């Protein structure tokens, strides 16, 4: 299946990352079918989720300037999140995506956030569990994704937070807020 702007996106992010994108689209579609999400919005959000995942940091910063993305303190401390914010801007300005829900799913697919929508949770989780991901805890996240989306997102956020703590990496506040929101929503009755 050929997608819009495929060649342009491959030129920006590379063939390997593009294959990841296609796996995320497939995984997101499966989750959308399980949880009754809008399939078209899901495909679009998943397709563009990494459209700004540029490996070369200097080129990434150049694109931020081009699209007038002001880097926040958190983005500077955790540069791995920049592509999601830039991706939402590129999806809108270059690829014509106007739906705010889709743009937010792209924007928060790396960090999560409080009050995530169904679409945001699906794209976040699809990126986390796509079939080629291989890290401690991914199988458990995949199992949970089939039966309870909130539990799967919560587990994935906890796993990410644990990894970031062990690596002594900066933790973005949105990730903590996303995790705590689900915990509070479930009155602490997760799993």
C-alpha positions as CSV (number, residue, x, y, z in Angstrom):
1,X,0.0,0.0,0.0
2,X,1.4,3.4,-1.0
3,X,0.9,6.3,1.4
4,X,0.9,10.0,0.6
5,X,4.2,11.7,0.8
6,X,6.0,8.4,1.3
7,X,9.1,9.3,-0.7
8,X,9.4,12.7,1.2
9,X,9.1,11.0,4.6
10,X,11.6,8.3,3.7
11,X,14.1,11.0,2.6
12,X,13.7,12.7,5.9
13,X,13.7,9.7,8.3
14,X,15.3,6.8,6.3
15,X,14.0,3.5,5.1
16,X,14.5,1.7,8.5
17,X,12.5,4.2,10.4
18,X,9.8,4.2,7.7
19,X,9.4,0.4,8.1
20,X,8.9,1.0,11.8
21,X,6.2,3.5,10.9
22,X,4.4,1.0,8.8
23,X,4.5,-1.5,11.6
24,X,3.1,1.1,14.0
25,X,0.3,1.7,11.5
26,X,-0.6,-2.0,11.4
27,X,-0.4,-2.3,15.2
28,X,-2.5,0.9,15.7
29,X,-5.1,-0.5,13.3
30,X,-5.4,-3.7,15.4
31,X,-5.8,-1.7,18.6
32,X,-8.4,0.6,16.9
33,X,-10.4,-2.4,16.0
34,X,-10.2,-3.8,19.5
35,X,-11.2,-0.5,21.2
36,X,-13.5,1.0,18.6
37,X,-11.4,4.0,17.6
38,X,-11.8,5.8,14.3
39,X,-9.8,3.7,11.9
40,X,-9.0,6.4,9.4
41,X,-7.8,8.9,12.1
42,X,-5.8,6.1,13.7
43,X,-4.0,5.2,10.4
44,X,-3.2,8.9,9.7
45,X,-1.9,9.6,13.2
46,X,0.2,6.4,13.2
47,X,1.5,7.1,9.7
48,X,2.8,10.6,10.6
49,X,3.9,9.9,14.2
50,X,7.6,9.8,13.3
51,X,7.6,12.0,10.2
52,X,10.2,14.3,12.0
53,X,12.4,11.5,13.5
54,X,15.6,12.9,12.0
55,X,18.7,11.1,13.3
56,X,21.1,14.0,12.6
57,X,20.6,16.4,15.5
58,X,21.8,19.4,13.6
59,X,19.3,18.7,10.8
60,X,16.6,18.2,13.4
61,X,17.3,21.6,14.9
62,X,17.4,23.1,11.4
63,X,13.9,21.7,10.8
64,X,12.8,23.2,14.2
65,X,13.9,26.6,13.0
66,X,12.3,26.1,9.6
67,X,8.9,25.3,11.2
68,X,9.4,27.8,14.0
69,X,9.4,25.2,16.9
70,X,10.8,26.9,19.9
71,X,12.7,24.3,22.0
72,X,11.6,24.2,25.6
73,X,13.8,23.4,28.6
74,X,12.3,19.9,28.6
75,X,13.1,19.4,24.9
76,X,16.7,20.5,25.4
77,X,17.0,18.1,28.4
78,X,15.3,15.2,26.6
79,X,16.0,15.8,22.9
80,X,14.4,12.4,22.0
81,X,11.0,14.0,22.4
82,X,11.6,16.9,19.9
83,X,10.5,14.8,16.9
84,X,7.0,14.3,18.2
85,X,6.3,18.0,18.7
86,X,8.0,18.9,15.4
87,X,6.1,16.0,13.7
88,X,2.8,17.5,14.7
89,X,3.8,20.8,13.1
90,X,5.1,19.2,9.9
91,X,2.0,17.0,9.6
92,X,-0.1,20.1,9.8
93,X,1.9,22.6,7.8
94,X,3.5,20.3,5.1
95,X,1.1,17.4,4.9
96,X,-2.2,19.2,5.5
97,X,-3.4,17.3,8.6
98,X,-5.9,19.7,10.3
99,X,-7.6,17.4,12.8
100,X,-6.5,18.4,16.3
101,X,-7.0,15.0,17.7
102,X,-4.6,13.4,15.1
103,X,-2.1,16.2,15.7
104,X,-2.2,15.6,19.4
105,X,-1.7,11.9,19.0
106,X,1.5,12.7,17.0
107,X,2.6,15.4,19.5
108,X,2.2,13.2,22.6
109,X,3.2,9.7,21.2
110,X,6.6,9.8,23.0
111,X,5.6,11.4,26.4
112,X,1.9,10.7,26.9
113,X,0.0,13.3,28.8
114,X,-2.9,13.8,31.3
115,X,-6.3,13.0,29.9
116,X,-5.1,11.2,26.8
117,X,-7.8,10.5,24.2
118,X,-8.4,7.0,22.9
119,X,-6.5,7.9,19.7
120,X,-3.5,9.3,21.7
121,X,-3.3,6.1,23.8
122,X,-3.5,3.9,20.7
123,X,-0.7,5.7,18.9
124,X,1.4,5.9,22.0
125,X,1.0,2.2,22.7
126,X,1.3,1.1,19.0
127,X,4.7,2.8,18.8
128,X,5.7,1.1,22.1
129,X,4.7,-2.4,21.2
130,X,5.1,-2.7,17.4
131,X,6.4,-6.2,16.5
132,X,10.1,-5.4,16.1
133,X,10.4,-3.7,19.5
134,X,12.5,-5.8,21.8
135,X,13.1,-4.7,25.3
136,X,12.4,-5.8,28.8
137,X,8.6,-5.7,29.4
138,X,7.4,-5.3,25.8
139,X,5.7,-8.8,25.8
140,X,3.7,-7.9,29.0
141,X,2.7,-4.6,27.3
142,X,1.6,-6.5,24.2
143,X,-0.5,-8.9,26.4
144,X,-2.2,-6.1,28.3
145,X,-2.9,-4.1,25.0
146,X,-5.2,-6.9,23.9
147,X,-7.4,-6.8,27.0
148,X,-7.2,-3.4,28.7
149,X,-5.8,-0.3,27.0
150,X,-5.4,1.8,30.2
151,X,-3.5,-1.0,32.0
152,X,-1.3,-1.4,28.9
153,X,-0.5,2.4,28.8
154,X,0.0,2.5,32.5
155,X,2.4,-0.4,32.4
156,X,4.3,1.1,29.5
157,X,4.6,4.5,31.2
158,X,5.9,2.8,34.4
159,X,8.3,0.7,32.4
160,X,9.5,3.9,30.6
161,X,9.9,5.8,33.9
162,X,11.8,2.9,35.4
163,X,14.2,2.8,32.4
164,X,14.7,6.5,32.5
165,X,15.5,6.4,36.2
166,X,17.9,3.5,35.8
167,X,19.6,5.4,33.0
168,X,19.7,8.6,35.0
169,X,17.9,10.4,32.1
170,X,15.7,13.4,32.3
171,X,12.0,12.6,32.8
172,X,9.5,14.8,31.1
173,X,6.7,16.0,33.4
174,X,3.9,15.0,30.9
175,X,5.0,11.3,31.3
176,X,4.6,11.5,35.1
177,X,1.3,13.2,34.8
178,X,0.1,10.7,32.2
179,X,1.0,7.8,34.6
180,X,-0.6,9.5,37.6
181,X,-3.8,10.4,35.7
182,X,-4.4,6.8,34.8
183,X,-3.7,5.7,38.4
184,X,-6.1,8.3,39.8
185,X,-8.7,7.5,37.2
186,X,-8.7,3.9,38.2
187,X,-8.6,4.8,42.0
188,X,-5.3,2.9,42.2
189,X,-6.9,-0.3,40.9
190,X,-4.6,-1.0,38.0
191,X,-4.2,-4.7,37.0
